[in-house]
Amino acid sequence: MHILRFLVAQNACHAGEIAEQLPVAASTVSQHLKQLKEAGLIQGEVDGPRRCYCVDPAVLAELKALVGAL
């Protein structure tokens, strides 16, 4: 959840910047990013040797609607 909140507050973000925000190993952050991307909640691009991530606003809006309906 913290990763999504961080990405919503940014226009785009490199994985290293995300890892700096969390008290876990960078490999753990990478695994969470992979799962969020597979779920379609975030998008990722290769930017040279780094990966840049952002939230997919349409999917996030759909998730908010689904959770709000609970």
C-alpha positions in Angstrom: 0.0 0.0 0.0 2.9 2.4 0.8 4.3 1.8 -2.7 1.0 2.8 -4.3 0.6 5.9 -2.1 4.2 6.9 -3.0 3.6 6.5 -6.7 0.3 8.4 -6.6 2.2 11.3 -5.0 4.8 11.2 -7.9 4.3 11.6 -11.6 6.8 8.8 -12.1 9.5 7.2 -10.0 12.5 5.0 -10.2 12.6 1.8 -8.3 15.6 3.0 -6.2 13.6 6.0 -5.0 10.8 3.7 -3.9 13.2 1.5 -2.0 14.6 4.5 -0.1 11.1 5.1 1.3 10.7 1.7 2.8 12.5 -0.2 5.7 12.9 -3.3 3.6 15.5 -4.7 1.1 15.5 -3.4 -2.4 14.9 -7.0 -3.6 11.7 -7.0 -1.6 10.5 -3.8 -3.2 11.3 -5.2 -6.6 9.2 -8.2 -5.9 6.3 -6.0 -4.7 6.6 -3.8 -7.8 6.6 -6.9 -10.0 3.3 -8.1 -8.4 1.7 -4.7 -8.6 2.7 -4.5 -12.3 1.3 -8.1 -13.0 -2.0 -7.0 -11.3 -2.1 -4.0 -13.6 -2.0 -1.4 -10.9 1.2 0.1 -12.0 3.1 0.5 -15.3 6.9 0.3 -15.7 9.3 1.4 -18.3 13.0 0.8 -18.7 14.9 4.1 -18.5 18.5 3.2 -19.2 19.7 1.0 -16.4 16.8 1.9 -14.2 13.1 1.1 -14.2 10.6 3.9 -13.9 7.1 3.2 -12.4 3.8 5.0 -12.3 0.3 4.3 -11.3 -2.3 3.5 -13.9 -5.0 6.0 -13.0 -7.9 4.2 -14.7 -7.1 0.9 -12.9 -6.6 2.7 -9.6 -10.0 4.4 -10.0 -11.6 1.0 -10.6 -9.9 -0.4 -7.5 -11.2 2.5 -5.4 -14.7 1.9 -6.7 -14.5 -1.8 -6.0 -13.1 -1.3 -2.5 -15.6 1.4 -1.8 -18.4 -0.9 -2.7 -17.5 -3.3 0.1 
